[in-house]
Amino acid sequence: MPESTHPLYYDFASFLAKHFEGKVQKISIHAGFTCPNRDGTKGTGGCSYCNNQTFNPEYCDPKFGIRKQLEDGIRFFSRKYPTMHYLAYFQAYTNTYGEIEQLKAMYEEALSVEGIVGLVIGTRPDCISPTLLDYIEQLSHKTFVMVEYGIESANDITLQRINRGHDFTTAIEAILKTNERGILVGGHLILGLPGEDHDELMRQADAIASLPLDMIKLHQLQLIKGTRMAREYEQYPEQFHLYTVNEYIDLAIDYIEHLPSTMVVERFISQSPRSLLIAPDWGIKNFQFVEHLKHRMQERDTWQGRLYKKV
């Protein structure tokens, strides 16, 4: 088997090791936010693929409050890793969608919890303001902060089809404005959305590679019960290509070949609860997927950035 001298890809653990000593774990928070794509500001019903139950742990419930959710999460992880530190991950819905003083109070409450060493704020690119960026920039001088934008696709036709409520230009502008402030910025993308074939996804990878993103998360398309996309799949299954795990491994490798080696790849897949998942059901855990992907990269003698073209 040929062996490259390049690291296979820039993983999240290596990134965290540059910022912290010892182990660091993200703890998800549901802070009770909604979304402009649900409350009628931009639309109703949300994105066609979205069911927030798919990524919230049991302790992650707004009725418990921010402090209790974090303390419960810390209690869970500290049993195995007593010296671990934690990032408060504002994950569910749109976590910059509120009045500035309300947002400040929530972020600072999270940072006041013992063991919390920083924030990751998940949001939409159309829900960030200069005033909020001013505050986050100031905060980033005192603690670790990353803003993670849901990009999902670089294709405006796809974004309209999935009822996203913004275009790709909006994502570009938010990423640039956040990066200009010196704030760490991440992006979330779904691979396999209807209408996006391999060639389209490689064009997307090149577009993403041109942006000043510190981190990306790639997720395979999953069809979730109770979503509009699940109903679309029932009616028009021929419009969807649901990847096998081996197909998706090669797709993910093809994708990161186009990305700069300095861009962290935090995740390749998501795992929805089986009680909600329609397809694809791979029956594989994240660490198993990563091992298969690394093995396949070695077989192909390739690495992140191999096909990257600096603009």
C-alpha positions as CSV (number, residue, x, y, z in Angstrom):
1,M,0.0,0.0,0.0
2,P,1.5,3.4,-0.9
3,E,2.1,5.8,1.9
4,S,1.9,9.6,1.8
5,T,4.0,11.9,4.0
6,H,1.0,14.2,4.4
7,P,-1.4,14.0,7.4
8,L,-4.7,12.5,6.1
9,Y,-6.8,15.4,7.3
10,Y,-6.9,18.1,10.0
11,D,-9.1,16.7,12.7
12,F,-10.9,18.5,15.5
13,A,-8.8,17.0,18.3
14,S,-5.6,18.3,16.8
15,F,-7.2,21.8,16.5
16,L,-8.3,21.8,20.1
17,A,-4.8,20.7,21.2
18,K,-3.5,23.9,19.8
19,H,-5.8,25.9,22.0
20,F,-6.1,23.9,25.2
21,E,-4.1,21.6,27.4
22,G,-5.8,18.3,28.1
23,K,-9.1,16.9,26.9
24,V,-11.9,19.2,25.9
25,Q,-15.5,18.2,25.2
26,K,-18.4,20.1,23.7
27,I,-21.7,20.1,25.7
28,S,-24.8,20.9,23.8
29,I,-27.3,23.4,25.1
30,H,-30.9,24.1,24.1
31,A,-31.3,27.7,25.2
32,G,-35.0,28.0,24.0
33,F,-34.3,29.9,20.8
34,T,-36.5,29.5,17.7
35,C,-35.7,30.2,14.1
36,P,-36.8,33.0,11.6
37,N,-37.6,30.1,9.3
38,R,-40.2,28.8,11.8
39,D,-41.7,31.8,13.4
40,G,-42.9,33.5,10.2
41,T,-40.1,36.1,9.9
42,K,-38.5,34.3,7.0
43,G,-40.9,31.4,6.6
44,T,-42.8,28.7,8.5
45,G,-42.2,25.0,8.9
46,G,-38.4,25.3,9.0
47,C,-35.9,23.7,6.6
48,S,-37.4,20.7,4.9
49,Y,-34.8,18.2,6.4
50,C,-34.9,19.6,9.9
51,N,-36.1,17.9,13.1
52,N,-34.1,19.2,16.1
53,Q,-34.8,16.1,18.1
54,T,-32.2,14.4,16.1
55,F,-29.2,16.0,17.8
56,N,-30.3,16.9,21.3
57,P,-29.2,14.7,24.2
58,E,-31.8,13.9,26.9
59,Y,-30.4,16.5,29.3
60,C,-30.6,19.2,26.6
61,D,-34.0,20.8,27.3
62,P,-34.7,24.6,27.7
63,K,-36.9,23.9,30.7
64,F,-33.7,23.0,32.7
65,G,-31.9,26.3,32.0
66,I,-28.4,26.8,30.7
67,R,-26.5,26.2,33.9
68,K,-28.3,22.9,34.8
69,Q,-27.9,21.6,31.2
70,L,-24.1,22.3,31.4
71,E,-23.7,20.9,34.9
72,D,-25.6,17.7,34.0
73,G,-23.4,17.3,30.9
74,I,-20.3,17.9,32.9
75,R,-21.4,15.4,35.5
76,F,-22.0,12.8,32.7
77,F,-18.5,13.2,31.1
78,S,-16.5,13.8,34.3
79,R,-17.2,10.2,35.5
80,K,-14.8,9.0,32.8
81,Y,-12.6,12.1,32.5
82,P,-12.4,13.9,35.8
83,T,-9.9,16.6,34.5
84,M,-11.7,17.3,31.3
85,H,-12.6,20.9,30.3
86,Y,-15.7,21.9,28.3
87,L,-17.1,24.1,25.6
88,A,-20.7,25.3,25.9
89,Y,-22.2,24.5,22.5
90,F,-25.3,26.5,21.8
91,Q,-26.6,24.1,19.2
92,A,-30.4,23.9,18.9
93,Y,-32.1,26.2,16.4
94,T,-30.6,29.8,15.9
95,N,-28.5,30.9,18.8
96,T,-28.0,34.5,17.8
97,Y,-31.7,35.1,17.2
98,G,-32.6,37.4,20.1
99,E,-32.1,40.8,21.7
100,I,-28.4,41.5,22.3
101,E,-28.8,41.8,26.1
102,Q,-30.6,38.5,26.2
103,L,-27.8,36.9,24.2
104,K,-25.1,38.4,26.3
105,A,-26.7,37.1,29.5
106,M,-27.0,33.6,28.1
107,Y,-23.4,33.4,26.8
108,E,-22.1,34.8,30.0
109,E,-24.1,32.5,32.2
110,A,-22.6,29.6,30.3
111,L,-19.1,30.9,30.7
112,S,-19.7,31.3,34.5
113,V,-20.2,27.5,34.9
114,E,-17.1,25.9,36.4
115,G,-15.2,23.9,33.9
116,I,-16.5,25.8,30.8
117,V,-13.5,27.2,28.9
118,G,-15.3,28.6,25.8
119,L,-18.3,28.8,23.6
120,V,-19.4,27.4,20.2
121,I,-22.4,29.3,18.9
122,G,-24.5,27.6,16.2
123,T,-26.6,29.9,14.0
124,R,-27.8,30.9,10.6
125,P,-25.8,33.3,8.4
126,D,-28.8,35.6,8.1
127,C,-29.0,36.0,11.9
128,I,-25.8,37.9,12.7
129,S,-25.5,41.6,13.3
130,P,-22.6,44.1,13.5
131,T,-23.6,44.8,17.1
132,L,-23.5,41.2,18.0
133,L,-20.2,40.7,16.2
134,D,-18.8,43.6,18.1
135,Y,-19.6,41.8,21.3
136,I,-18.4,38.4,20.2
137,E,-15.1,40.0,19.1
138,Q,-14.6,41.5,22.5
139,L,-15.5,38.1,24.1
140,S,-13.0,36.3,21.9
141,H,-10.2,38.4,23.4
142,K,-11.0,36.8,26.8
143,T,-12.0,33.3,25.9
144,F,-12.4,30.7,23.1
145,V,-15.3,31.5,20.9
146,M,-16.3,30.0,17.6
147,V,-19.4,30.9,15.5
148,E,-20.7,28.0,13.5
149,Y,-22.9,28.9,10.5
150,G,-25.4,26.5,8.8
151,I,-24.4,26.8,5.2
152,E,-25.9,23.5,4.1
153,S,-25.3,24.1,0.3
154,A,-23.5,26.5,-2.0
155,N,-26.3,26.1,-4.6
156,D,-29.1,28.7,-4.4
157,I,-31.6,26.4,-6.2
158,T,-31.0,23.7,-3.5
159,L,-31.3,26.3,-0.7
160,Q,-34.6,27.4,-2.1
161,R,-35.8,23.8,-2.5
162,I,-35.0,22.9,1.1
163,N,-36.7,26.1,2.3
164,R,-33.5,27.5,3.8
165,G,-34.6,31.1,3.6
166,H,-31.2,32.6,2.5
167,D,-28.9,32.3,-0.4
168,F,-25.2,31.3,-0.5
169,T,-24.1,34.9,-0.9
170,T,-25.6,35.6,2.6
171,A,-23.4,32.8,4.0
172,I,-20.3,34.2,2.3
173,E,-20.9,37.6,3.7
174,A,-21.5,36.4,7.2
175,I,-18.3,34.2,7.1
176,L,-16.2,37.1,5.8
177,K,-17.5,39.6,8.4
178,T,-16.9,37.1,11.2
179,N,-13.4,36.3,10.0
180,E,-12.6,40.0,9.6
181,R,-13.1,40.4,13.4
182,G,-10.7,37.7,14.2
183,I,-13.4,35.4,15.4
184,L,-13.1,31.7,14.7
185,V,-15.7,30.6,12.2
186,G,-17.1,27.2,11.2
187,G,-19.6,26.0,8.6
188,H,-22.0,23.1,8.4
189,L,-22.8,21.4,5.1
190,I,-25.0,18.5,4.1
191,L,-23.8,16.2,1.3
192,G,-26.3,14.4,-0.8
193,L,-29.2,16.9,-0.9
194,P,-31.6,16.2,-3.8
195,G,-30.4,17.6,-7.1
196,E,-26.7,17.8,-6.1
197,D,-24.6,15.1,-7.9
198,H,-20.9,14.5,-7.5
199,D,-19.8,17.2,-9.9
200,E,-22.0,19.8,-8.1
201,L,-20.5,18.8,-4.8
202,M,-17.0,19.2,-6.1
203,R,-17.9,22.6,-7.3
204,Q,-19.2,23.3,-3.8
205,A,-16.0,22.0,-2.2
206,D,-14.0,24.5,-4.3
207,A,-16.3,27.3,-3.3
208,I,-16.0,26.4,0.4
209,A,-12.2,26.1,0.0
210,S,-12.1,29.7,-1.1
211,L,-13.7,31.0,2.2
212,P,-11.8,31.9,5.4
213,L,-13.4,29.0,7.4
214,D,-11.5,27.6,10.3
215,M,-13.7,24.5,10.6
216,I,-16.3,22.6,8.7
217,K,-18.7,19.8,9.6
218,L,-19.9,17.5,6.8
219,H,-23.0,15.4,7.3
220,Q,-24.6,12.9,5.0
221,L,-28.2,13.6,4.1
222,Q,-30.6,11.7,6.5
223,L,-34.3,11.4,6.0
224,I,-36.0,12.0,9.3
225,K,-39.6,11.2,10.3
226,G,-41.9,14.1,10.5
227,T,-40.0,16.3,8.0
228,R,-41.2,17.7,4.7
229,M,-38.3,16.1,3.0
230,A,-39.4,12.7,4.3
231,R,-42.8,13.3,2.6
232,E,-41.0,14.3,-0.6
233,Y,-39.0,11.1,-0.5
234,E,-42.2,9.0,-0.2
235,Q,-43.6,10.8,-3.3
236,Y,-40.5,11.1,-5.5
237,P,-37.8,8.6,-4.3
238,E,-36.2,8.8,-7.8
239,Q,-35.1,12.4,-7.0
240,F,-32.9,11.2,-4.1
241,H,-29.6,9.3,-4.0
242,L,-29.0,7.9,-0.6
243,Y,-25.4,6.9,-0.4
244,T,-24.1,3.6,0.9
245,V,-21.5,4.0,3.5
246,N,-18.7,3.1,1.1
247,E,-20.0,5.5,-1.5
248,Y,-20.2,8.2,1.0
249,I,-16.6,7.5,2.3
250,D,-15.3,8.0,-1.2
251,L,-17.5,11.2,-1.7
252,A,-16.2,12.7,1.6
253,I,-12.6,11.9,0.6
254,D,-13.2,13.5,-2.8
255,Y,-14.6,16.6,-1.1
256,I,-11.8,17.1,1.4
257,E,-9.2,16.7,-1.3
258,H,-10.4,20.1,-2.5
259,L,-10.1,21.8,0.9
260,P,-7.0,23.5,2.3
261,S,-5.1,21.5,4.8
262,T,-5.5,24.3,7.3
263,M,-9.3,23.9,7.5
264,V,-10.4,21.7,10.3
265,V,-12.8,18.8,9.4
266,E,-14.7,18.3,12.7
267,R,-17.2,15.7,11.5
268,F,-18.0,13.6,8.5
269,I,-21.3,12.1,9.5
270,S,-24.3,12.7,11.8
271,Q,-26.1,10.1,13.7
272,S,-29.9,10.5,14.2
273,P,-31.8,8.4,16.7
274,R,-32.9,5.2,15.0
275,S,-36.5,5.9,16.2
276,L,-36.5,8.9,14.0
277,L,-34.3,7.8,11.1
278,I,-35.9,6.6,7.8
279,A,-32.7,6.2,5.8
280,P,-29.9,5.6,5.3
281,D,-29.3,3.3,8.2
282,W,-25.6,2.4,8.1
283,G,-25.4,0.9,11.6
284,I,-22.0,2.4,12.1
285,K,-20.7,4.7,14.8
286,N,-18.7,7.8,14.2
287,F,-15.3,6.4,15.3
288,Q,-15.9,3.3,13.1
289,F,-16.7,5.5,10.1
290,V,-13.5,7.5,10.7
291,E,-11.4,4.4,10.8
292,H,-12.9,3.2,7.5
293,L,-12.3,6.6,5.9
294,K,-8.7,6.7,7.0
295,H,-8.0,3.3,5.7
296,R,-9.6,4.2,2.4
297,M,-7.5,7.4,2.2
298,Q,-4.4,5.3,2.7
299,E,-5.5,2.9,0.0
300,R,-6.0,5.8,-2.4
301,D,-2.8,7.5,-1.2
302,T,-4.5,10.8,-0.8
303,W,-4.9,13.6,1.8
304,Q,-6.9,16.7,2.5
305,G,-5.8,19.5,0.2
306,R,-4.3,17.3,-2.5
307,L,-6.5,19.0,-5.2
308,Y,-6.8,22.4,-3.4
309,K,-6.3,25.3,-5.7
310,K,-5.5,28.5,-3.9
311,V,-7.5,31.4,-5.4
